[in-house]
């Protein structure tokens, strides 16, 4: 069972004031390619897994932004760490099956 949930909102400073959407899409592609369970929400994406692996994904996302030409990146990160009992998006959301 996973021991952590990490939510991230990535805010790249884009070259020439470009839209952030293609950059955010790239960040989500990195999460998807990692194979960890994740959920995209309007203002952040939450990942489920082992804390060191999730931090590596956050690092990869930030590096990808600079590789795409962004001079800087702000990443707002929330961490839920529960090594004793595990962490699960499903367990935390079970009473909200429709997201309401």
Secondary structure, DSSP 4 states (H G I P E B T S, - for coil): ---EEEEEEEEEE-GGG--SHHHHHHHHHHHHHHT-EEEE-SS-EEEEE-HHHHHHHHHHHHHHHHHTT-SEEEEEEEEEE-TTT---HHHHHTT-TT--
